[in-house]
Amino acid sequence: MSDTTSEHPVNNKSASRRESYQNALAGHGESPKALQWSSYDAAAMRYRQLVADLNIENKSILDAGCGMGDVLPFLYGKSPNFKYLGVDITPDFIEIAKKRYAGYEFEIFNPFEDELAQKYDIVISSGVMNFNTPGWEDERKKMIERLYGYANEALAFTMSGWMQESSGGKKIAYANIPDMLKFCSSLTPKVILRNHYSAKDFTIVMFR
Ligand SMILES: C[S@@+](CC[C@H](N)C(=O)[O-])C[C@H]1O[C@@H](n2cnc3c(N)ncnc32)[C@H](O)[C@@H]1O
């Protein structure tokens, strides 16, 4: 796999997202706040939802936008038998992840712009599709479609969103959950929605 930053020009959106995470890391150090999670609890709540419906035994798993790889203990809690690759556009996170979770694979890579060499049984992605930029709704749908394309069996993702309308912040946009569910259901009829855990976040699992 290639390093996105060295082989391909990174588009402006990706570059500014990476810069925003690099600044957060510089300001907060190796904490969940560097990933722009408000706390470890906020991150862990999402990891739990992400893995809850997945059978990971002997599966290959791609973590798209893996940050510091902190979903790994939650995967490992289900089974130690899986093959994992975490990819992210922020090089410093990849370096930290390699140290934190030695023995697992991590690469600097943008799976939304560059082609992966292979498919994975399961694709997971937590908090990567939350940015509030012009056209974000269509962008998120394209991102979901792309990630689902890499999955032989299942895609699980978390996203900021609401059932009862809630305004977005400056950085984060909240998706209309029924609209996202309808979109995911147009790709596969086998869909699980988890939205009981937060008024402003949801998880969708899509199975082939
Ligand atoms: C909110 S953090 C979540 C990190 C991790 N999934 C977690 O939950 O701990 C979002 C992550 O997505 C990464 N990211 C954003 N856009 C990306 C892209 N186009 N390709 C790969 N990673 C991306 C950021 O660098 C950041 O690490």
The ligand as an SDF file (V2000), in Angstrom:
LIG
                    3D

 27 29  0  0  0  0  0  0  0  0999 V2000
  -12.7780   11.5530   15.0710 C   0  0  0  0  0  0  0  0  0  0  0  0
  -11.2560   10.8210   14.5820 S   0  0  0  0  0  0  0  0  0  0  0  0
  -11.6600    9.1210   14.9160 C   0  0  0  0  0  0  0  0  0  0  0  0
  -10.4670    8.2060   14.9400 C   0  0  0  0  0  0  0  0  0  0  0  0
  -10.7890    6.7560   15.2550 C   0  0  0  0  0  0  0  0  0  0  0  0
  -11.6800    6.1880   14.2600 N   0  0  0  0  0  0  0  0  0  0  0  0
  -11.3910    6.6480   16.6310 C   0  0  0  0  0  0  0  0  0  0  0  0
  -12.6210    6.5560   16.7130 O   0  0  0  0  0  0  0  0  0  0  0  0
  -10.6380    6.6710   17.6040 O   0  0  0  0  0  0  0  0  0  0  0  0
  -11.3410   10.8370   12.7880 C   0  0  0  0  0  0  0  0  0  0  0  0
  -10.0920   10.2720   12.1200 C   0  0  0  0  0  0  0  0  0  0  0  0
  -10.3270   10.1980   10.7140 O   0  0  0  0  0  0  0  0  0  0  0  0
   -9.1250   10.5210   10.0570 C   0  0  0  0  0  0  0  0  0  0  0  0
   -9.4870   10.9140    8.6820 N   0  0  0  0  0  0  0  0  0  0  0  0
  -10.2020   12.0020    8.2890 C   0  0  0  0  0  0  0  0  0  0  0  0
  -10.3640   11.9950    6.9490 N   0  0  0  0  0  0  0  0  0  0  0  0
   -9.7440   10.8730    6.4980 C   0  0  0  0  0  0  0  0  0  0  0  0
   -9.5410   10.3160    5.2040 C   0  0  0  0  0  0  0  0  0  0  0  0
  -10.0230   10.9090    4.1110 N   0  0  0  0  0  0  0  0  0  0  0  0
   -8.8640    9.1470    5.0970 N   0  0  0  0  0  0  0  0  0  0  0  0
   -8.3610    8.5420    6.2160 C   0  0  0  0  0  0  0  0  0  0  0  0
   -8.4940    9.0360    7.4430 N   0  0  0  0  0  0  0  0  0  0  0  0
   -9.1850   10.1830    7.5980 C   0  0  0  0  0  0  0  0  0  0  0  0
   -8.4950   11.6080   10.9040 C   0  0  0  0  0  0  0  0  0  0  0  0
   -7.1140   11.7320   10.6810 O   0  0  0  0  0  0  0  0  0  0  0  0
   -8.8320   11.0920   12.2970 C   0  0  0  0  0  0  0  0  0  0  0  0
   -7.8340   10.2320   12.7800 O   0  0  0  0  0  0  0  0  0  0  0  0
  1  2  1  0
  2  3  1  0
  2 10  1  0
  3  4  1  0
  4  5  1  0
  5  6  1  0
  5  7  1  0
  7  8  2  0
  7  9  1  0
 10 11  1  0
 11 12  1  0
 11 26  1  0
 12 13  1  0
 13 14  1  0
 13 24  1  0
 14 15  1  0
 14 23  1  0
 15 16  2  0
 16 17  1  0
 17 18  1  0
 17 23  2  0
 18 19  1  0
 18 20  2  0
 20 21  1  0
 21 22  2  0
 22 23  1  0
 24 25  1  0
 24 26  1  0
 26 27  1  0
M  CHG  2   2   1   9  -1
M  END
$$$$
